[in-house]
């Protein structure tokens, strides 16, 4: 992508679901990733630096390259402008929805923003697996929130017996539709599920940092991260734009993120296309091939409960099979629908 955009993730969940625990986990495991957080109440965020800021309009540095702002919904655009300043070099922004606005309103505000430095990163709904029935009784809007989610974190899974957990998972998945549903304990989801974690220079990915060795992870409790699947595709054969769009338009339930670059060959020989998909949202970013650059399609798909073998077979079927399979002049129209034009508001797919 010519201009690297910062994904904006909306984090939602009712009181007690473990949303704040999840947010703290992301901040503690940030390491080389610079996270901007927007919340309206610092009260339960377990970071010492938060105690110096207790009012709307405050911004504090968390000492690990991350920043946190206290805002209200009316200031969302203003603080997105602050957090996307190039000198801050943030990699991702997380908006904590509780107390700010209905999550769908925050999603609409992010999608409607004219800030060219951001891109929608998905709506993450955190659910308390142990209190799901009670939460639905107290908050009838639960069903509507789940239907809007791009990813559902079924938290506190360690507190529920397996048969009951399976039943809750099935009920949540039924309400969430195509959204990925992952189980977690103590809010421990792998940051890679939400955003691309930056590995500090000189650190081998997966290696423990000095910070980990000195302080450990207070959320660890010997519980693994929420499980998900990652599928990678690299091809030196161009993809047929029409068949790729057929795949993307019918992507299966549980496929949460797609990222990478696509070579459409003769359909557009001048450009490669960055692709960013999260939940129902899809965007392509054309940029010229660099002189001498190897023409490859490189995609990564991330989800939960997906059939990796079937996905790979479907992606393989998107390849253009020689001159007899050359795309026609109209084949790029489907792709170009998802290329944002200047002054055009973003929209969900």
C-alpha positions, 0 to 999 in steps of 0.5 A, a space after each residue: 500500500 502506498 500509504 500505510 493505514 492504521 487499523 482502528 479496532 472497536 472493542 465492545 462488551 458489557 460490564 464484567 465480560 472481561 473487555 478491560 482484561 483483554 485490553 490490558 493483555 494487549 497492552 502488556 504483550 505489545 512489545 514492539 507494537 505501538 498501540 493507541 487506546 481510546 477509552 472514556 474511563 481510566 478506572 479499571 485499566 491496570 496501567 500505573 501511568 493511567 492514574 495521572 489522567 482522570 478526565 476527558 481530554 487527557 492523553 498519557 504515554 504508557 512508557 512502552 510506546 503505547 498511548 491512551 486517551 480519555 475521550 467522549 464519542 463527540 471527540 472521536 474524530 478529533 482524537 483519531 487525528 491526534 493519534 494518527 500523527 506520523 510522529 507517533 508511529 502507532 501501529 494500531 488504535 483500539 477504541 473501547 466502546 463501553 460508556 462511549 456509544 453503542 458499538 455500531 455507532 462507533 463503527 459507523 463513525 470510523 467508517 465515515 471518518 475522512 481521516 485517510 490515515 486509518 482503516 477499519 479494523 473490525 468490531 470485537 465483542 467480548 462475551 462472558 461465557 459463564 454469564 451469557 444467559 444472564 447477560 442476554 436477560 439483562 441486556 436484550 441488545 446483546 443479540 443485536 451487538 453479536 449480529 454486528 460483530 466481526 469477531 466474538 471473544 467467548 471469554 472466561 471459558 475456563 469457568 464453564 464445564 465443556 458441555 455447557 461451554 459448547 452450548 454457549 458457543 453454539 448459541 453465540 455463533 448462531 447469533 453472530 452469523 459469519 463472525 469468527 468466535 474464539 474461546 479465551 481465558 483471562 482475555 488472552 487472545 493472540 494480538 496477531 488475531 487483531 493486528 500485525 504485531 511488530 517484532 522489535 529489531 534483533 528479536 526473533 519472533 516468539 522469543 521472550 523479551 527481557 520485559 517478559 523474563 523480568 516481569 512475566 505475564 500477570 494474565 498468564 495463569 498457564 492458559 493458552 491463547 485463544 485458538 485460531 487458524 492461519 493459512 498462507 498462499 504464495 503464487 507466481 501465477 496471476 489470479 483471475 479477478 472475477 473468481 477471486 471476487 466470487 471467493 471473497 463475496 462468499 467467504 466462509 463463516 469464521 474467516 476474520 482477516 485477509 491481508 496481503 497482495 494480489 497480482 491480477 496479471 493481464 487484467 492490470 499489468 501496471 499494478 499490484 493490489 494490496 488487500 485488507 479484509 476484516 469481517 464484512 469489510 473489504 478494501 483493495 489498494 492498487 499501487 504500481 509494481 516496482 521496477 524488477 519486482 517479482 510478481 507474486 500473489 501473497 495472502 494470509 487468511 486468519 480465522 476460527 473454525 475454518 476448513 484450511 484445506 477447503 480454503 486453499 483449494 478454493 484459492 487455488 481455483 482463483 488462478 488464471 490458467 494460461 492465455 485461454 483463461 485471460 480475463 476480459 475487459 470487464 473482469 476488474 469491475 468487481 475489484 474496483 468497487 472496493 478501491 476507495 476513491 478520493 472523497 468517497 466515504 468508506 463502506 462495509 462490504 
